[in-house]
Amino acid sequence: MTRSISQLSFVLYLVALVILGQHARAGLIPGDLDFTGSYFFDTLDADQTGDAVQSGTLFGRVSGVDTTVGYTGTSVSSGSNPVFETLLEHGDGVAQDGDGFGGTASVTVPSSAALSDFFADTDLGEDNQPIPLVITNNSLTQPYQIWMSLSYDHTVSAAGSNSFIISDLELKRDGGALIDRELISDTDPLFGNQKNGNPFPGAGGTVSDSGLFSFSFTLAPSTQTGITLDYTMFGRVLNAGDGPITGTASHFLSVDNVVAVPEPSSLLLFGMFLAGCLRRPASRFRGRV
């Protein structure tokens, strides 16, 4: 009986080793995987006229260090555009704690403004930027489960008789939409306000939204997938003397966890080994009778 308990303890120890082996490099993205992306401010589409003043940042975060690009108006004001990064760490199961890409944006158009337009666009693999966050599994045999999350917080507000502002954040994987968060504050009663595709009370005034969107997928051996992120803030004062307009936004796309998926053949072999260990004491006892 004592020997059986001892052998069972040894088997449980082996089980623990197998489980812990799946997390042996917790926090580090496995060497089989490559996470590479390029996030940029689209100067070709940017617009700022009249009394509008817009600015923002975009960044890539690797091992807790941000590489940042700043923009003002229609031009890059600091850093090297685009931000090109290879991500190295995941959050070990903690949302928003891994490497990733993000940005901020703000715009103001004062009261009694002249006719004004503004448009700011940051892209991770959309429009004029062809390089998304490409995730490649270079292993020939090992699949991986990948968890990611997108945090967002944006607010828009328009006043006057004929002005509007739109803030829109779109996340896609391989061209398929994962999430689209769009806010519209429009003082024209014919259009009015909207929040994520639904009418929102009023025509003008403050519309806001924030949240955390999490998703996961399995990446098979010798395959890759592309994550795209597109953020835009734009609007217009159509009548001189209208306003003010304000808008702020922030977002961050993070790699939250990466875990090797046990292969069915490996699980079968381990199960056969476990069954053999448990049956061995009984076989020895019968041999002594």
ABEGO torsion letter per residue (X at the ends): XAAAAAAAAAAAAAAAAAAAAAAABBGBBBAABBBBBBBBBBAAABBBBEABBBBEBBBBBBGGBBBBBBBBEABBABEBOBBBBBBABBAGGBBGABBEBBBBBBBBBBBGBBBBBBBBBBBBGBEABABBBBBBBABAABBBBBBBBBBBBBBBBBBEABBBBBBBBBBBBGGBBABBBBBBBBABAAAEBBBGGBBBBEBEEBBBBBEBBBBBBBBBBGBBBBBBBBBBBBEBBABBGBOBBBBBBBBBBBBABBBBBBBAAAAAAAAAAAAAAAAAAAAAAAAAX
